[in-house]
Amino acid sequence: MIRVKKIAHASYEVPDVEQQTEYYTNVLGMTLAVKDKDATFLANTVDHHSVVLRQGAQAQCVRVGFQIGEGDDLGEFERQVQSHGIKTARKKDPEPSIGEMLTFEDPKGTIMEVFKRADFSHQTFQSKGIVPHKLGHVAFHVTDVKHTTKFYCDVLGFRESDWMADFFSFLRCGPDHHTVNLMQTGSNRHFHTAFELRDWGHMQTACDFLSLHGYKLLWGPGRHGIGHNLFTYHRSPAGLITELFAELDRMNEELGYFEPRPWHRDHPQRPKVWAKDPSASNLWGIMPTDEMHK
């Protein structure tokens, strides 16, 4: 099976592209890579872009891009997808730095964009804003978490890291604990997008920076039980929730457990089903506000 190897970018429709671009560049500290009449491309470092913005009536995540390995064959991956009865499409030069792309829909209607990176941008980190290391994961509300989880595992090659009871799955496509997470709530929509910070010190300066620029935290700081990452959440101007995280669990695939950390409760820490308990959400005890789920 050919598996996707990493999340590359997330694409959003927003009512005010200029306002959201200003947030990503001046607050998060991303680079404006390309702006044309249809789309705005924003980057972290080596990848040409991590975020794509297009005009839309409401704020929503409409596409997620994933890379396959340099030695993988996109045509073979397409046949693998089609074997599940899924309709696919191929695009030539669809976005800057991508020579060919395979697209298809997941069960909740989000478009999957799978490709091999043609070239790297070689850009450096910005010196203004929060400046996260990378795009870490995208989370969604879904109507059928088991069906959607099976799609990501069977079609894209994801692996299950953890579950919260039977309604919240955490899926990985590389060593990071999760790249996609899916929570069954009765609707199909974006939940949050997460960017990785260096450490606790970076999170502290990020919170101060957000406060100075008028952004209030929805939840955090805290440490999730599932994934064990430090976290904070806030809303971007478009209303989309951004998570900033650090110290996320990383899986040793060969040994079948997450790299040991002092804050783990299990030794070793292996993928499991967590009870629907406050500690699964935050080991430090503070639960999310109602605003998190609007």
Steps between C-alpha positions, in 0.01 A plus 500: 500500500620851416439727799498879511808611693417850631246777502612769256236773507145589594276711275228729626221713363452821699285811445792741548823364348699816575413495870583131535826547306600778740437263791713221353788731408513755782364294790598140426812614316461311174639610164279625218634277224270576206184703451302476179144585399359174634713396797748611765778258598671528839809310613687390811844392376611234253161431339380757251175542693323364807180706479291598197228765518220555250190720502185337634167584659592337833817395678567131445777252427428361155820315403792328672824418318714194572835389358599150402865395502753592234522138388123444495303490175202737480334285235520193721363702791209608279421139412511420869242773570279396208496140625277626782245629248610862543490740205832680444632784284852595391623858464816629331681795664203575729695708753848652526770232556259211426536342157218247522225443753242231568170619649200319649249557779495350846164388649426843651561682169848642566720475190820300543796626294780244470829570322877481500677828570677615185735742672569668833482872564812509722360798688605571858285564806348846532626739767158648586191349655467169685679297227395135550721217375240340276139419427430212740145374456145584400199390707140462386154448642340204320165322487648146482840472666546126447427518128721806447782352710487181291529710184815675619658169603394286202536758223777736616690257720458678833541309826290533816697656787228534762125526548297686760222250570330425166447855372842666457784351292864615472675390181864519391675479163853544636672498839283780647221368723231644276472679167120478474249466781129438463229563762143380454266786583219474244642741240778503241715811545842631594591477869853645521837523326817447703849641460805373687706723729847424636430456871334646810701821475383554143140443610537760775629766260228400250228558762648839587520589130137398443388708799687808380323469165151457646460121481352322802554132573198270468672222697841444654777496568481137600627152417274259315485144628459360150819594314642663816568828320502844658221706343320830464205585273382832358282621213640661188320804352297274267373307803708189434661351812881480511680271742863566592670193645835358611639171634259278303558126541702331225459136405778246464330284236755218524440456873130589509504762774543874536839638595510509884431830674501585875133607491371169357273296731562174310850354467529436213232723348323305224201580278180434693138597558482768769194533721289812455665658802627855568860375511474387137435863403730676745728340757516838674126499562352804322225401257412675170251784491174478307655744252733219383210309345304780333 
